[in-house]
């Protein structure tokens, strides 16, 4: 990895290097893998890191965790298309506070004309934003009264970008004004439980002109919870041609009845959500068993289960990998691929015992691994490691053998929680139960022809022979017919437990 401060530069390059060294703007250079090759002294001073620490780090570390993937994807997609990107970015200091910059990224190229990296130049907008707020104070001539208020006051534009707050707002959140001004939705202090309610509040103000007494759960910078009551109304300045919303916020945490109502409301919402989730899970299981009773193929059962996962768990990749005893690996069989990265990863088999999925297969235990991209067990194709990945892998076992793994992966936050893992586990159990039910149905049927019709499918749990079914779940008599062996459609459950 090159260190730009140690390169012998020709005269024009030296001039540009000296300019970067003495510039008050933030300057950094990355390679095409998004690793920082150079940062100037102004960047180190504003961010609070040393140059040695930042060199060779990923560019994404400069942004808040919640927006890292979105920022990097947006910037580099634009660089691929146009070779340049300009916009406002929020950078995070070493102490966790943030500030806004007006940044331009420009691609640079190697001798063969291929993109080699990017140069970023950012102008600190902190003073500009504070001046904007100060200007608003002067125009209103109400600043002293606003600052004296115990209720928090916030002014934002039509898109929810914060233009001004008073001291009470800053004190209520435990954040400085410099950190709050310039933030846009979703605000990090609004509890995820109330994210939908906050969006609805902005929608209602746009339509009705105002709302009041809207209870929300906030999180201070120290993560302490408080309950607030929000009133919001529209404002417009015809002289300046601007418009937006003004909010007043009152801390009602200690108001007993409001707190009780909030807790009751949250409890009801969770109960309703749980009932809906359980109802959907039960419906999926019922439909799966109905497929078994109607002689559906293994593929149809697998598609039904993955369809249930799609409805209940947010993911980029969800699918069933089946065991191939000849190759001693897990091959992708039925997949839900939501992104280009998921479609790429889905092309590769997984070796037994290797990586998180392979370990789940060999150990017979469910694996819930958040931040899997940082886990030393994770295996990726060369150069294809994601910025973020969370994984749940549940082995599929029948009797004393393993025939596959149900895998769900997410390449963004939030991380998987235990409730989501249990949903995935329940669908994995449903796969195994469905196939066991199919075996029992075949044994009970007196019609030998009917039993023969699904005997290949039941071979999965019975004797390990090939199951000849197509991706749509048709059996031997279906119109769609595809010759298949154990590694093509469904596999031998030959990985027995010792």
N, C-alpha and C positions, 0 to 999 in steps of 0.2 A: 504494500500500500504506500503510495507516495505521500510525502509531507511537503506541501508547497513552500514552506518557509525555508527548506533546505535545497531547493532546486536552483541551479544556475540559470538565470533567465537572460534573454537577449534584451536589448535596450528598450523597445516598446513594452515588452512584458514586465520589465523591471519598473518602468514608470507606473503601469497599472497596479502592480503589486504594492508600490510605495503609496499610491493613492488609497488603496484598500486599507493599508496599515494605519493611515492617519485620518481616515474618514470617520465622521461621527455617526454615519449610517451603519446598520448591521450588514456585514458581508460574509457569506459562506459559500463554499464550493463543495459539491458532492460528485461522486462517481455515479454511473448509471444504476448501480445497486443501492443507491440512496445513502451511502456511507459518507460522512463528513470528512473531506480531505483538508479543508482549511477554514478557519474562522478568524475574523480580524479582532483586534483588541477591544473595539467598541462592543462587539457581540459578546465577548467574554465578560466585560464589565456589566452590561445590562442583564445578562442571564445569570451571572454569579458563578460560572464554571471557569476552570482553567482551560487553556487551549489543549494541553496534553490530555485532559479528560475527554473533551469533546471530539478530538481527532479519532476517526475510525468508528465513532458511534453512529447509529442510524439517525437520519433526519427526523424521524417520527418522534424521537425522545423530546424534541423541542415543543411539542404540542400536548395539550391535556389528553389523558388517556381516552376520554369519551369521544374525542373527535379525531384521533390520530389516523385511523383508517380512512375516514372521509376526506380529510385534508390531503393526505398523500395521494390517494386515488385521483382526486379532482385535479391536483397540480400536475401529476405525471401523465394523466390522460391528455391534458391540454398540451403538454410539452411534446408528446408523441404526434399529435395532430398538427400543431402550429409552431412548435419550437419555442413558445413563449407563453407565460401565464402572469397575469397581474390581478391583485385583489388584496383585501384585508385579511390578515391572519392573526390569531391570538397565540402568543408565545408564552411558555411557562418557565418561570425562573427556578433556580435550584431550591429556593425556600417554599415553592408551591404557589406563589402569587403569579398573576398573569398581567400582560400588557399587550396592546394592539399595535400592529405595524402595517404600513402600506407597502406591500412586497411585490417585487417583480422577479420572476424566474426566467432565465434564458438558457437554452440548451447550447452546449459546445460539442464539437465533433473531433474524431480522431483523423489520422492521415488518410484513412480510407473513406471518409465522409460518413461514418456511422456515429450515432449519438454516443458520446463518452461520458456525459454527466450534465450537471446543471449549475449555474451560478445564480445565487439569490442575493438581492439587495433590498433591505427593508428599512423604512423610515419610521421611527418611533412616533406613534400618534398620541402618546399620553398627554403631552402639553396641549396639543390641538383639541383633544376631547375635553380637557378641563377648561380651555378657553371657550369652547362652544357652550359648556355648561355655564360658565361665568357670564357669557353674553346673554344667555337666557335669563339669568338672575337679574341682570341690569334692565332688561326689557320689562320684566314683570314688576320690578320694584317691590316685590313681596318677599324677598329672600330672607330678611330678618325674621319675619313672622313665620315663614315656612320652616326655618331652622329651629325656631322656638317650639314648634309643635312636638307633642309626644308621639303622635301617630306618624308612621313612615309615609313619605310622599315619593312617588316615582313618576317620571314622564317618559314616554317611549313613542317611537314613530309607529306608522301603520303596520309595519312588519314585526313589531315587538322589540326592536332594538332600543336599549335604554339610553336616553339622552341626559337625564338629570335625576339625582336622588338627594334627599336631605340627610342631615346627621342621624336622625332617628332610624332611617332605613339602613344606613351603614352600621349603626350600633346594634340594631335588631339582628342583622345577619352575621355580625362579627367579621365583616369584610370592609376594606377601605373603599372610598368612593372611586379611586383610580381603577380598582379591580372590577367594580360593578358597572360603571359607565362604559358603554360600548358593547355589553353582552347582549346576545340575541337568544330567542327561544331555541330549544328548551332551556330554561334557567336551571343551573345545577342545584339550586337550593330548594326547588319544588320536589317533594317526595314523589317517587315514581307512581305511587298509588293514586295521586291526584293529577298526574300529567294530563289525562283526558279531560278532567274538569277544568284545568287552566286553559286548554285549547278552546273548549266550549265557551268559556267566559269571554275570550277575545271575539269569538264568532258572534255572540249575543250583543256585545257592545257595537260591533260593526252594523248589525241589523237593527237593534233597538235603541242605540244611543247611550245606554248606561245600564249598569247592574250594581247591586249592593248586597252586603251581608253574605258574601260567598266564602264559606269556610275552606281553608286550605291547610295542608300540613307542610311546614317548611323545615329545612335542616340548616342550622348555623354552620359556620366554618369548622367548629369543633364537633360537628355531627349531633349536637343537642337538638332535640325535636321541640318545635313550638307550633301552636295552633293559631292561625291568623284569620281575621275577617277582612275581606277585600271589597272595596267599592271602586268602580271604574267608570269613567265616562269619556266621551270623545271631546277633542278640542281641535280648533283650527285657527291658524293665523293667516288671514287673507293677505296681509302686507308682505309676509315672508314666503307665502305659498307653501306652507308646511302644515301637516295635520298628523294626529296620532291620538294617544290616550293618556289620561292622567289618572293615577291610582292613589288611593289612601288605604293604608294597611294598619290594622290595630291588632296588637298581640292580645289574644283572648285565652291564652293557655290556662290561666288561673280562674277563668269563669267556668264554674263547675258544670252548669247545665249544657253549655256549648261543648265542653270536653266529653261529657257523657253521650250527647247526641252524635258527636263525631265518631266516638268508639263504636257506638251501636250501628251507625251507618256503615263504617268500615267492616264490621263483623257481618252485617247483612250482605254487603257486596261480596265478601269472601265466600260466604255460604252459597250465594247464588252462583258465583263463579265455579266453586267446587262441584255443585250439583250439575251444572252444565257440562263440566269436564267429565264427570263420572258418567253422565248420561251418554255423552258421545263415545266414551270408551266402551260402555255396555253395548251400544248400538253397533259399534264396529265388531265386537266379539260375537254378537248375534248374527251379523251378516257373514262373518267368517265361518261360523258353524253351519249356517245355511248353505254356504258353498260346499262344505264337506258333504252334507246330506244329499246334495245334487251332483255328486261325483266330480266336482271341479278339480282341475289340476293344481299341482303345487304352485305353479306360477300365478294362478288366479288368487290363491290364498295369500301369497307373498305380496301381490299388488294391493290386496285389500288391507293388509296390515300396514304397508307403507303409506297408503292413503290416509289411514287413521293417524299415523305419526305426523303427516303433513298438516292435519287440521289442529293438532294439539300442541305441537312443539315447534317453535321457530328454529329454522336450520338452513344451512347452505347445502349439506349433503346428508341424506338419510337413505339407508339401504341395507339389504341383506347380502352378505358375502358368504359363499358356500364353499365347503371343504373339498379340495381335489386331492385324493390320496396319492395319485401318481406324481403330481408335482409338489406334494407336501406344502400346499399354499391355499389361500382363500381367494376365490375369484368373485368379482362383483357380479351379482345376478339381477336383482330388482332394485333400482335406484331412483331417488328423487334428487335431481341435480339442479340447484337454484342459481349457481354462478358459474362463470368461466373457469375459475379455479377448481370448483367441485367437479366440473365435467372433465377437467384434466386429470385430477387425482383418481377419478373413477376408472380410468383406463388401466391402472396398474394393479396387479394382484398383490396380496400381502403374504409374506412368508410366515409360517407357523413359528411362534416364539419371538418374532421380531416386531418391534414397534408396539404401541399400546393395543392395537387391534389383535395382533398376533399373540401378545401376552394374554389377552382375555381368552383367546381360543385355547391356548395351552394350559392355562391355570383353571379354566372353568369358572372364573369369577368375574362379576361385573366390574368394569373400570369406569370411574367418573374422574376425568382429569381436566381441570380448567387450566388455561394457559399452557396447553399441550405443546405449543411451538417453542416453549422454553424447557420442556422436559427432555432429558438426555435420551430417553427411550424412543422418542419420536423419530420416524424415518420418512424422508421426503425424497422425491426425484431431485437430481442435481439442480440447484438454483431455483427451486420451487417452494422454499419455505415461506409460509404466509406471515403477514404482520401480526396476526392474532388467530388463535384456534382453541376451541374448547371441544372435548370429545366425551361421548358416552358409548361404551361398547359392551354388549351383553351376549355371552355365548348362548347358542341354541343347542339344547341337549335333549336327546330322547333316550330313555332308559339309562344305559351306562355309556353312551357314546355322544360325541359332539359332531354336528353336521354343518355348523355355520355360525355366523356372528351377526347380530343386528347392530348397526353402527349409525350414530347420529352426530354430526359435526357442525359447529357454528364458528364462522370466521369473523366474529364481531362480538362486542359486549351487548347485553350482560352475560355473565358466566352462567353455566348450568346450575340449577339448585336441585336439592334432593327430591322435591316433588316432581320435577321434570324427569329425573332419572327413574323414579318409580313408575311414571307413565310409560317410559320406554321399556322398562323391565316387564310391565304387564303385557305389552304387545309381544315381547319376545316369548313370554310364557304362553300367549295365545297361539303363536305359531306352533309351538311344541304340542300344546293340547289339541289343536286342530288336526295335526297329523296323527296323533295318537287316536283321536276320535275316528279318523278315517280308517285306521287299522281295525278298530273295534267294529265299525260298521260293516267292513268287508267280511269279518269273521261271522257276524250275525246273519248276513244275507244268505238265504238258501239258494237263490238263483246263481248258479255257477257262472253264467254269462256275465251277470252284473258284477260279480266278484272279480272276474278276469278283467273286466273293463278298467277297474282302478288298481289292479294288482301292481302295475309298474310304479304308480305313485306311491303305494304303500311299501314298496321295496326300500324306500328311504329308511323306515324304521324296522323293517322286518328282516331283510337279508342283504341290504347294501347293493342291490343290482340297479342298473340304469333305469331312470324314470323317463319314459318317452312322452313328454308333454310339451306343447308349444307355449310361447310367451303369453298367449291369450287364455291359457288354461284348458284347451281342447284335448280330449283323450284320443284313443285310437280311432274312434268313429267320427271325430270332428273333421270339418272341411279343411281347416288349416292344419297341415301336418308337416313336422320338421324332424328329421332324424337327429337324435341327440344321444350323447353318452353321459356318463356321470359328471363330467366336468363342464358340459355345455348348458344343461338346463337345471339339473339339481344333482346333488352329489351324494356319494357314499358316506355314511356316517361313521367312517372307519376310524376316527381318532378316538379310540376307547380310553376310558379312564382306567388307570392302573391302581 
